[in-house]
């Protein structure tokens, strides 16, 4: 009988110790209040290596999800609750504590949502989920190619027939625009997808090597109506455009020269490739495609990709500004502010600036963006009486904004800025501002 009593006592002791350990664990960083739960994220980048064998694998740095940005946003307000890299999230244990409710996780390799054309592929994934009190929700998110790929191939006959100063401009039917020259032909370019677009546009300007004849030809390349998923442009569409005029190009009195254009279209999700029918490659008499002849020059930006540092509440604040030269006029000036200071981020979210915003098209944010810092009506980034849109030159001076940063003490802040003129490739860069606490 005593032996049985000893055994029962031992079992009770083990159970008691286990319960204590569980309580101790719950008192750690993932200890939950009554209305809280956890989300555990499993992130993948779609593997296209066995599908798009003709294009080769994407660069490792673009598909390594450890470097991807992860945002958890409130599904009702779209306000960012947490932003970090997937690698840092995994290093912290892979789970995030959240108040019960509905959320959305967004993940991407870089912030390419509003980039018209880029040499970087844009991968993005998004999943909605719900947090229940006391529960762990596992979310599996796959980031897929979220743009249209264009690969331009010039046959040897083109390079022999024309001088090296040719330009070939491809647009996505919207603001995405990229100019190929001899030095960058062969690069794969990635365009965002305009709503309801079904075509890409191509204009060719070249001079014949033999007699110096100038040509300026424009084509509309339309996705076939019997396409696998949709006749509209879709994320993952991959166009391979080949220009091969042949050894003895045919001279036409209207088109001047037959460029021998062929286009293959691949749907990256399935690997299916079709040749676009010749009737879907339409010559446009009259010269350039949209944006061709109207391009008044390339954009130039001075002041991006710099780092500034100052001491909180100090009068010695650096001058922080970016100068834009945009001959075609600014169409978008996008800004996203990220900070490791939670108080500062909460202030931005209260103002409605927790995500990306457009200084050239402020809309409902005009009052906040132009409001005075001194009266706490806004953040004073723009002048409501001096619109930025269509300006050909602009100085974005945020020196006065540094005083607001200083009020929150130590912080590391990144201003990601993207300028678009609707014609040339967008220019994007970062301003980093580090604030140290007073000793």
RODO-2510 file (C-alpha; in nm, 4 decimals, decimal comma):
residues 439
     n   res          X          Y          Z
     1     x     0,0000     0,0000     0,0000
     2     x     0,2820     0,2387     0,0827
     3     x     0,4427     0,1581    -0,2501
     4     x     0,1260     0,2580    -0,4354
     5     x     0,1113     0,5801    -0,2323
     6     x     0,4734     0,6604    -0,3248
     7     x     0,4008     0,6002    -0,6960
     8     x     0,0914     0,8230    -0,6913
     9     x     0,2847     1,0904    -0,5060
    10     x     0,5624     1,0732    -0,7685
    11     x     0,3178     1,1036    -1,0557
    12     x     0,1549     1,4040    -0,8900
    13     x     0,4972     1,5637    -0,8466
    14     x     0,5837     1,5135    -1,2161
    15     x     0,2493     1,6589    -1,3238
    16     x     0,2985     1,9521    -1,0883
    17     x     0,6464     2,0209    -1,2229
    18     x     0,5217     2,0038    -1,5842
    19     x     0,2425     2,2454    -1,5067
    20     x     0,4912     2,4858    -1,3508
    21     x     0,7142     2,4634    -1,6590
    22     x     0,4151     2,5357    -1,8824
    23     x     0,3217     2,8360    -1,6721
    24     x     0,6796     2,9595    -1,6826
    25     x     0,6833     2,9217    -2,0611
    26     x     0,3563     3,1092    -2,0942
    27     x     0,5081     3,3925    -1,8975
    28     x     0,7663     3,4368    -2,1761
    29     x     0,7404     3,6584    -2,4800
    30     x     0,4515     3,4546    -2,6234
    31     x     0,2410     3,4686    -2,3050
    32     x    -0,1139     3,5332    -2,4203
    33     x    -0,3790     3,7541    -2,2720
    34     x    -0,7411     3,6442    -2,2886
    35     x    -0,8012     3,8039    -2,6279
    36     x    -0,4739     3,7112    -2,7987
    37     x    -0,3460     3,4353    -3,0237
    38     x    -0,0399     3,3495    -3,2331
    39     x     0,0265     3,3324    -3,6044
    40     x     0,3010     3,1044    -3,7382
    41     x     0,4096     3,1844    -4,0959
    42     x     0,5519     2,9409    -4,3504
    43     x     0,6767     3,1351    -4,6560
    44     x     0,7813     2,9941    -4,9941
    45     x     0,8773     3,1384    -5,3327
    46     x     0,7182     2,9551    -5,6242
    47     x     0,9762     2,7323    -5,7952
    48     x     0,9730     2,8020    -6,1697
    49     x     1,3068     2,6342    -6,2470
    50     x     1,1474     2,3260    -6,4055
    51     x     0,8867     2,5282    -6,5962
    52     x     1,0693     2,8176    -6,7620
    53     x     1,3705     2,6154    -6,8702
    54     x     1,4355     2,8480    -7,1644
    55     x     1,4814     3,1531    -6,9371
    56     x     1,6991     2,9893    -6,6740
    57     x     1,6589     3,0173    -6,2993
    58     x     1,5832     3,3426    -6,1247
    59     x     1,8772     3,4916    -5,9282
    60     x     1,9125     3,3391    -5,5821
    61     x     1,8734     3,6772    -5,4117
    62     x     1,5274     3,7159    -5,5684
    63     x     1,3893     3,3799    -5,4562
    64     x     1,5579     3,3482    -5,1163
    65     x     1,2590     3,4112    -4,8904
    66     x     1,4851     3,4735    -4,5902
    67     x     1,5347     3,8240    -4,7340
    68     x     1,1674     3,8850    -4,8146
    69     x     0,9742     4,1605    -4,6398
    70     x     0,6794     4,0319    -4,4373
    71     x     0,3915     4,2597    -4,3424
    72     x     0,1032     4,1654    -4,1170
    73     x    -0,1834     4,4065    -4,1696
    74     x    -0,5224     4,4577    -4,0128
    75     x    -0,7730     4,3275    -4,2689
    76     x    -1,0247     4,5990    -4,1828
    77     x    -0,7996     4,9051    -4,1874
    78     x    -0,5052     4,7766    -4,3960
    79     x    -0,2826     4,9279    -4,1273
    80     x     0,0541     4,7547    -4,0845
    81     x     0,0687     4,5767    -3,7487
    82     x     0,4170     4,4302    -3,7934
    83     x     0,6841     4,4514    -4,0634
    84     x     1,0050     4,2523    -4,0633
    85     x     1,2096     4,0211    -4,2835
    86     x     1,1174     3,6541    -4,2955
    87     x     1,4689     3,5659    -4,1802
    88     x     1,4365     3,7881    -3,8734
    89     x     1,0905     3,6484    -3,8037
    90     x     1,2267     3,2935    -3,8072
    91     x     1,5173     3,3957    -3,5842
    92     x     1,2649     3,5307    -3,3339
    93     x     1,0828     3,1972    -3,3223
    94     x     0,8591     3,2265    -3,6264
    95     x     0,5461     3,3348    -3,4368
    96     x     0,3791     3,6705    -3,3840
    97     x     0,1367     3,7519    -3,1034
    98     x    -0,1785     3,9302    -3,2206
    99     x    -0,5092     4,0459    -3,0797
   100     x    -0,7986     3,8250    -3,1941
   101     x    -0,9355     3,9398    -3,5291
   102     x    -0,8906     3,9179    -3,9065
   103     x    -0,5538     3,9895    -4,0661
   104     x    -0,3654     3,9616    -4,3913
   105     x    -0,0033     3,8643    -4,4452
   106     x     0,1803     4,0207    -4,7393
   107     x     0,5288     3,9164    -4,8437
   108     x     0,7517     4,0324    -5,1294
   109     x     1,1147     4,0341    -5,2425
   110     x     1,1075     4,4143    -5,2940
   111     x     0,8404     4,6803    -5,2986
   112     x     0,7596     4,6557    -5,6681
   113     x     0,3817     4,6996    -5,6578
   114     x     0,3892     5,0402    -5,8296
   115     x     0,7103     5,0014    -6,0299
   116     x     0,6178     5,0269    -6,3980
   117     x     0,9261     4,8492    -6,5351
   118     x     1,2262     4,6954    -6,3625
   119     x     1,5227     4,4693    -6,4222
   120     x     1,4201     4,2829    -6,1053
   121     x     1,1420     4,0222    -6,1042
   122     x     0,8721     4,1000    -5,8505
   123     x     0,7535     3,8156    -5,6300
   124     x     0,4538     3,8674    -5,4046
   125     x     0,2288     3,6539    -5,1875
   126     x    -0,0759     3,7350    -4,9782
   127     x    -0,2961     3,5298    -4,7437
   128     x    -0,5911     3,6234    -4,5249
   129     x    -0,6212     3,4620    -4,1833
   130     x    -0,8018     3,4917    -3,8521
   131     x    -0,6613     3,4926    -3,4994
   132     x    -0,8657     3,3169    -3,2306
   133     x    -0,8054     3,3687    -2,8566
   134     x    -0,5550     3,1219    -2,7151
   135     x    -0,4944     2,9530    -3,0528
   136     x    -0,1999     2,9315    -3,2934
   137     x    -0,2924     2,9885    -3,6590
   138     x    -0,0516     2,8467    -3,9181
   139     x    -0,0397     3,0459    -4,2425
   140     x     0,1204     2,9078    -4,5601
   141     x     0,1982     3,1782    -4,8167
   142     x     0,3569     3,1268    -5,1588
   143     x     0,5118     3,4244    -5,3386
   144     x     0,4586     3,4087    -5,7146
   145     x     0,5871     3,6111    -6,0066
   146     x     0,3650     3,9197    -5,9994
   147     x     0,4581     4,0965    -6,3207
   148     x     0,4919     4,0413    -6,6956
   149     x     0,8319     3,9327    -6,8242
   150     x     0,9701     4,0532    -7,1584
   151     x     1,2846     3,9133    -7,3162
   152     x     1,4101     4,0926    -7,6303
   153     x     1,6276     3,8950    -7,8735
   154     x     1,8042     4,0583    -8,1681
   155     x     1,9258     3,8302    -8,4433
   156     x     2,2733     3,8766    -8,5887
   157     x     2,1139     4,0110    -8,9080
   158     x     1,9645     4,3057    -8,7146
   159     x     2,2988     4,3968    -8,5601
   160     x     2,4678     4,3764    -8,8997
   161     x     2,2027     4,5738    -9,0886
   162     x     2,1690     4,8609    -8,8369
   163     x     2,4108     5,0912    -8,6596
   164     x     2,4742     5,0446    -8,2867
   165     x     2,2785     5,3533    -8,1796
   166     x     1,9349     5,1887    -8,2143
   167     x     1,6702     5,2147    -7,9410
   168     x     1,3814     4,9734    -7,8882
   169     x     1,1142     5,0892    -7,6471
   170     x     0,8634     4,8493    -7,4929
   171     x     0,5674     4,9623    -7,2842
   172     x     0,3026     4,7641    -7,1006
   173     x     0,0073     4,9670    -7,2253
   174     x     0,0293     5,1820    -6,9121
   175     x     0,3058     5,3663    -6,7293
   176     x     0,5585     5,0826    -6,7563
   177     x     0,8260     5,1737    -7,0086
   178     x     1,1756     5,0398    -7,0816
   179     x     1,4271     5,1466    -7,3469
   180     x     1,6592     4,8783    -7,4819
   181     x     1,9917     4,9848    -7,6262
   182     x     2,2894     4,7833    -7,7455
   183     x     2,4351     4,7634    -7,3952
   184     x     2,1246     4,6188    -7,2285
   185     x     1,9662     4,3983    -7,4961
   186     x     1,9377     4,0475    -7,3559
   187     x     1,8221     4,1566    -7,0121
   188     x     1,4825     4,0350    -6,9025
   189     x     1,2562     4,3226    -6,8011
   190     x     0,9574     4,2988    -6,5709
   191     x     0,6474     4,5176    -6,6101
   192     x     0,3563     4,5641    -6,3763
   193     x     0,0152     4,4711    -6,5151
   194     x    -0,2216     4,7573    -6,6021
   195     x    -0,5898     4,6874    -6,5464
   196     x    -0,7625     4,5382    -6,8537
   197     x    -0,4500     4,5635    -7,0730
   198     x    -0,4135     4,2915    -7,3368
   199     x    -0,1145     4,4186    -7,5378
   200     x     0,2426     4,5318    -7,5118
   201     x     0,3712     4,8068    -7,7419
   202     x     0,7080     4,8189    -7,9132
   203     x     0,8744     5,0987    -8,1070
   204     x     1,1983     5,0594    -8,2990
   205     x     1,4284     5,3452    -8,3972
   206     x     1,7343     5,2527    -8,5991
   207     x     1,9624     5,3687    -8,8794
   208     x     2,0769     5,1392    -9,1593
   209     x     2,4505     5,0840    -9,1764
   210     x     2,4686     5,0930    -9,5553
   211     x     2,2940     5,4153    -9,6567
   212     x     2,2024     5,5855    -9,3261
   213     x     1,8256     5,5467    -9,3697
   214     x     1,6391     5,6201    -9,0459
   215     x     1,3429     5,4041    -8,9522
   216     x     1,0872     5,4585    -8,6763
   217     x     0,8378     5,1746    -8,6560
   218     x     0,5753     5,0869    -8,3972
   219     x     0,3953     4,7603    -8,3240
   220     x     0,1141     4,6419    -8,1000
   221     x     0,1616     4,2845    -7,9774
   222     x    -0,1704     4,1469    -7,8530
   223     x    -0,2167     3,8402    -7,6368
   224     x    -0,4230     3,5754    -7,8245
   225     x    -0,7917     3,5492    -7,7373
   226     x    -0,7621     3,1734    -7,6832
   227     x    -0,4895     3,2173    -7,4215
   228     x    -0,4807     2,9576    -7,1465
   229     x    -0,6121     3,1722    -6,8638
   230     x    -0,7180     3,5089    -7,0037
   231     x    -0,6775     3,7274    -7,3090
   232     x    -0,5761     4,0088    -7,0726
   233     x    -0,2196     4,0524    -6,9518
   234     x    -0,1675     3,8570    -6,6297
   235     x     0,1023     3,8154    -6,3710
   236     x     0,3401     3,5476    -6,4930
   237     x     0,2967     3,6075    -6,8668
   238     x     0,6383     3,5816    -7,0340
   239     x     0,6977     3,7309    -7,3810
   240     x     1,0062     3,6455    -7,5869
   241     x     1,0272     3,9005    -7,8692
   242     x     1,2677     3,8195    -8,1528
   243     x     1,3607     4,0675    -8,4275
   244     x     1,5171     3,8990    -8,7297
   245     x     1,5022     4,0996    -9,0554
   246     x     1,7039     3,8326    -9,2377
   247     x     2,0013     3,8704    -9,4673
   248     x     1,8106     4,0671    -9,7329
   249     x     1,5352     4,2657    -9,5594
   250     x     1,2289     4,3436    -9,7709
   251     x     1,1809     4,7172    -9,8166
   252     x     0,8162     4,8248    -9,8096
   253     x     0,7096     5,1741    -9,9249
   254     x     0,5002     5,2233    -9,6091
   255     x     0,6843     5,0327    -9,3366
   256     x     1,0279     5,0964    -9,4943
   257     x     1,1570     4,7582    -9,3780
   258     x     1,0238     4,4210    -9,2696
   259     x     1,1777     4,3561    -8,9290
   260     x     1,0712     3,9909    -8,9123
   261     x     0,9193     4,0086    -8,5627
   262     x     0,8125     3,6869    -8,3909
   263     x     0,6826     3,6513    -8,0369
   264     x     0,6532     3,3490    -7,8094
   265     x     0,4265     3,3647    -7,5043
   266     x     0,4805     3,1379    -7,2031
   267     x     0,2437     3,0986    -6,9098
   268     x     0,4859     3,0559    -6,6237
   269     x     0,2474     2,8723    -6,3924
   270     x     0,2113     2,5838    -6,6394
   271     x     0,5124     2,6170    -6,8688
   272     x     0,2919     2,6187    -7,1819
   273     x     0,4419     2,8168    -7,4707
   274     x     0,2659     2,9329    -7,7879
   275     x     0,3780     3,1456    -8,0804
   276     x     0,1653     3,4581    -8,1098
   277     x    -0,0017     3,4652    -8,4546
   278     x     0,1321     3,7207    -8,7018
   279     x    -0,2095     3,8904    -8,7151
   280     x    -0,1642     3,9739    -8,3450
   281     x     0,1578     4,1658    -8,4230
   282     x     0,0200     4,4801    -8,5830
   283     x     0,2269     4,7511    -8,7462
   284     x     0,1134     5,1008    -8,6457
   285     x     0,1716     5,3508    -8,9279
   286     x     0,2895     5,6881    -8,8081
   287     x     0,5905     5,6097    -8,5963
   288     x     0,6373     5,5429    -8,2294
   289     x     0,4153     5,3623    -7,9850
   290     x     0,2758     5,5444    -7,6850
   291     x     0,5512     5,7308    -7,5111
   292     x     0,8008     5,7021    -7,7992
   293     x     0,8212     6,0425    -7,9638
   294     x     0,6846     6,2181    -7,6547
   295     x     0,9832     6,1257    -7,4403
   296     x     1,1549     6,4560    -7,3647
   297     x     1,4442     6,3029    -7,1742
   298     x     1,5509     6,0702    -6,8975
   299     x     1,4924     6,1383    -6,5298
   300     x     1,7732     6,2285    -6,2937
   301     x     1,7606     6,2068    -5,9138
   302     x     2,0236     6,3368    -5,6718
   303     x     2,0209     6,2537    -5,3025
   304     x     1,8868     5,8984    -5,2838
   305     x     2,0629     5,6028    -5,1203
   306     x     2,2225     5,8161    -4,8485
   307     x     2,2376     5,7739    -4,4704
   308     x     2,1997     6,0592    -4,2199
   309     x     2,2529     6,0543    -3,8429
   310     x     2,1778     6,2964    -3,5615
   311     x     2,1095     6,3046    -3,1874
   312     x     1,7487     6,3213    -3,0692
   313     x     1,6291     6,6732    -2,9718
   314     x     1,9550     6,8216    -3,0952
   315     x     1,9615     7,1506    -3,2830
   316     x     2,2341     7,0097    -3,5073
   317     x     2,0059     6,8414    -3,7629
   318     x     2,1390     6,7514    -4,1101
   319     x     1,9876     6,8870    -4,4291
   320     x     1,7967     6,5991    -4,5856
   321     x     1,6629     6,6479    -4,9359
   322     x     1,6301     6,4822    -5,2750
   323     x     1,6371     6,6753    -5,6043
   324     x     1,4370     6,5470    -5,9027
   325     x     1,4818     6,6417    -6,2659
   326     x     1,1930     6,4950    -6,4681
   327     x     1,1663     6,6406    -6,8217
   328     x     0,8371     6,4583    -6,8897
   329     x     0,6811     6,5768    -6,5637
   330     x     0,6353     6,3891    -6,2369
   331     x     0,3367     6,1554    -6,2541
   332     x     0,3905     5,9738    -5,9223
   333     x     0,6141     6,0409    -5,6228
   334     x     0,5694     5,7478    -5,3884
   335     x     0,6997     5,7397    -5,0315
   336     x     0,6999     5,4616    -4,7745
   337     x     0,8378     5,5221    -4,4230
   338     x     0,9574     5,2326    -4,2090
   339     x     1,0910     5,2697    -3,8563
   340     x     1,1936     5,0432    -3,5704
   341     x     1,0389     5,2956    -3,3296
   342     x     0,6892     5,1682    -3,2524
   343     x     0,5694     5,5058    -3,1199
   344     x     0,6654     5,6822    -3,4414
   345     x     0,5028     5,4121    -3,6561
   346     x     0,1827     5,4392    -3,4531
   347     x     0,1780     5,8135    -3,5178
   348     x     0,2133     5,7549    -3,8924
   349     x    -0,0677     5,5007    -3,8848
   350     x    -0,2937     5,7464    -3,7027
   351     x    -0,2288     5,9948    -3,9834
   352     x    -0,3057     5,7211    -4,2409
   353     x     0,0576     5,7007    -4,3526
   354     x     0,1397     5,3494    -4,2348
   355     x     0,1758     5,2286    -4,5941
   356     x     0,2956     5,3786    -4,9217
   357     x     0,1537     5,7202    -5,0178
   358     x     0,1794     5,9396    -5,3276
   359     x     0,2965     6,2993    -5,2812
   360     x     0,2043     6,3852    -5,6414
   361     x    -0,1498     6,2478    -5,6031
   362     x    -0,2280     6,2954    -5,2326
   363     x    -0,6073     6,2710    -5,2597
   364     x    -0,7666     6,2452    -4,9154
   365     x    -0,4203     6,2695    -4,7541
   366     x    -0,3618     6,6253    -4,8756
   367     x    -0,4489     6,7789    -4,5390
   368     x    -0,2243     6,5423    -4,3462
   369     x     0,0701     6,5714    -4,5862
   370     x     0,0529     6,9511    -4,6013
   371     x    -0,0626     7,0193    -4,2436
   372     x     0,1688     7,1984    -4,0031
   373     x     0,3929     7,0003    -3,7707
   374     x     0,3789     7,2831    -3,5160
   375     x    -0,0012     7,2707    -3,4879
   376     x     0,0004     6,8880    -3,5089
   377     x    -0,2385     6,8991    -3,8047
   378     x    -0,0054     6,7008    -4,0269
   379     x     0,3549     6,6248    -4,1114
   380     x     0,4356     6,9143    -4,3439
   381     x     0,5900     6,7189    -4,6307
   382     x     0,4243     6,9127    -4,9154
   383     x     0,2726     7,2540    -4,9930
   384     x    -0,1005     7,2265    -5,0659
   385     x    -0,0773     7,5383    -5,2860
   386     x     0,2096     7,4062    -5,4973
   387     x     0,1120     7,0679    -5,6513
   388     x     0,3969     6,8317    -5,7370
   389     x     0,2298     6,6481    -6,0244
   390     x     0,3694     6,7388    -6,3698
   391     x     0,6577     6,9418    -6,2245
   392     x     0,9748     6,8951    -6,4293
   393     x     1,1981     6,9738    -6,1327
   394     x     1,1312     6,9379    -5,7624
   395     x     1,3298     6,9491    -5,4394
   396     x     1,1906     6,7157    -5,1730
   397     x     1,3277     6,8710    -4,8540
   398     x     1,2445     6,6770    -4,5358
   399     x     1,4852     6,8595    -4,3028
   400     x     1,2002     7,0006    -4,0927
   401     x     1,0568     6,6507    -4,0605
   402     x     1,3681     6,5470    -3,8677
   403     x     1,2433     6,7405    -3,5655
   404     x     0,9418     6,5089    -3,5501
   405     x     1,1682     6,2038    -3,5596
   406     x     1,3774     6,3451    -3,2759
   407     x     1,0762     6,3602    -3,0441
   408     x     1,0576     5,9799    -3,0370
   409     x     1,4143     5,9198    -2,9228
   410     x     1,6435     5,6594    -3,0728
   411     x     1,5294     5,5077    -3,4014
   412     x     1,6396     5,3706    -3,7371
   413     x     1,4236     5,4970    -4,0232
   414     x     1,4050     5,4281    -4,3954
   415     x     1,2286     5,6508    -4,6488
   416     x     1,1771     5,4499    -4,9701
   417     x     1,1118     5,6932    -5,2553
   418     x     0,9958     5,6096    -5,6098
   419     x     0,9490     5,8656    -5,8879
   420     x     0,7650     5,7950    -6,2135
   421     x     0,7133     6,0034    -6,5262
   422     x     0,4943     5,7462    -6,7021
   423     x     0,7496     5,6998    -6,9791
   424     x     1,0965     5,6092    -6,8536
   425     x     1,1718     5,3341    -6,6022
   426     x     1,0859     5,4350    -6,2475
   427     x     1,3720     5,5411    -6,0190
   428     x     1,3663     5,4114    -5,6627
   429     x     1,6021     5,4550    -5,3699
   430     x     1,6244     5,4878    -4,9936
   431     x     1,7020     5,7619    -4,7468
   432     x     1,8158     5,6198    -4,4144
   433     x     1,7943     5,8358    -4,1031
   434     x     1,9423     5,7109    -3,7770
   435     x     1,8541     5,8940    -3,4556
   436     x     2,0575     5,8251    -3,1390
   437     x     1,9359     5,8992    -2,7882
   438     x     2,0842     6,1857    -2,5888
   439     x     2,3437     6,0790    -2,3359
***
